[in-house]
């Protein structure tokens, strides 16, 4: 497609906490192009996860607009919305609540393929096996219950389910934070390879600045419900202008005076 993949304008959302009204989003605007990764960083409670849930329509904004693949994303309903949801997937930090706990790993992936008619029925078993292998899980895991596998394995199943439907945009909210270093590297390589192959876009939300820097074309920095800094990843990291980003850079572990 030509033009931006996703355009959000002036998104606003408040929540009530006791007697207080908290502005989780205070007018957030962002754009993601096809084949681009926008890294989103910021401190805890700055609004990153709320923004992810608004973009996926899990939480309704109080104001603002979202265009996805050229359509009014907030205006879609019924069958049109269900069809469009295939193209925008999300991977949560803790995927357990997003799964049927009685389902098997293979069942979770097969359901995604069936619901969105990604491959013919006769090809589903082979596609499930390919997805399990692609995220670095043992081939015999397909028959295991979601409740029986580790948190890191569940996270890889969540990533496999997201990419199974061949989306145009994936929102990853701390999606690799539960993985050990070696598995994290393999998953990041997979995401980059998929982007090269398919042109998928990513909104990559993380507190880990080193990971964000490694995968992002651009970086946006959030603080108190607003984007306070944005630009190409290399220039934003090299010359941060916001106190938030300076603090995040200062918190990156260093060995012998060099970033780890």
VENFENTA-V43923 format. One record per backbone hydrogen bond with DSSP energy under -1.0 kcal/mol. NH is the residue of the N-H (numbers start at 1). CO is the residue of the C=O. Records with the same first field share a line. If there is no record, write none. Layout:
NH=CO ; CO
This chain:
5=32
6=32
7=67
8=30
9=65
11=28
12=63
13=25
15=22
17=20
20=17
22=15
24=13 ; 22
25=13
26=225
27=11
28=11
30=8
32=6
35=199
36=33
38=202
39=218
40=204
41=220
46=43
51=47
52=48
53=49
54=50
55=51
56=52
57=54
58=53
59=53
62=12
63=12
65=9
67=7
68=71
69=5
71=68
73=66 ; 71
75=72
80=77
81=77
82=78
83=79
84=80
85=81
87=84
88=85
89=169
91=171
98=95
99=96
103=100
105=144
106=142
108=104
109=105
110=106
111=107
112=108
113=109
114=110
115=111
116=112
117=114
118=113
123=120
124=121
127=123
128=124
129=125
130=126
131=127
132=128
133=129
134=130
135=131
136=133
137=132
141=138
144=141
146=103
148=145
154=150
155=151
156=152
157=153
158=154
159=155
160=156
161=157
162=158
163=159
164=160
166=163
168=87
169=87
170=201
171=89
172=203
173=91
174=205
179=176
184=180
185=181
186=182
187=183
188=184
189=185
190=186
191=187
192=188
193=189
194=190
195=191
196=192
197=193
198=194
199=195
201=168
202=36
203=170
204=38
205=172
206=40
209=207
212=208
213=209
214=210
215=211
216=212
217=37
218=37
219=231
220=39
221=229
222=41
223=226
225=46
226=223
228=221
229=221
231=219
233=217
236=232
237=233
238=234
239=235
246=242
247=243
248=244
249=245
250=246
251=247
252=249
255=258
258=255
260=253
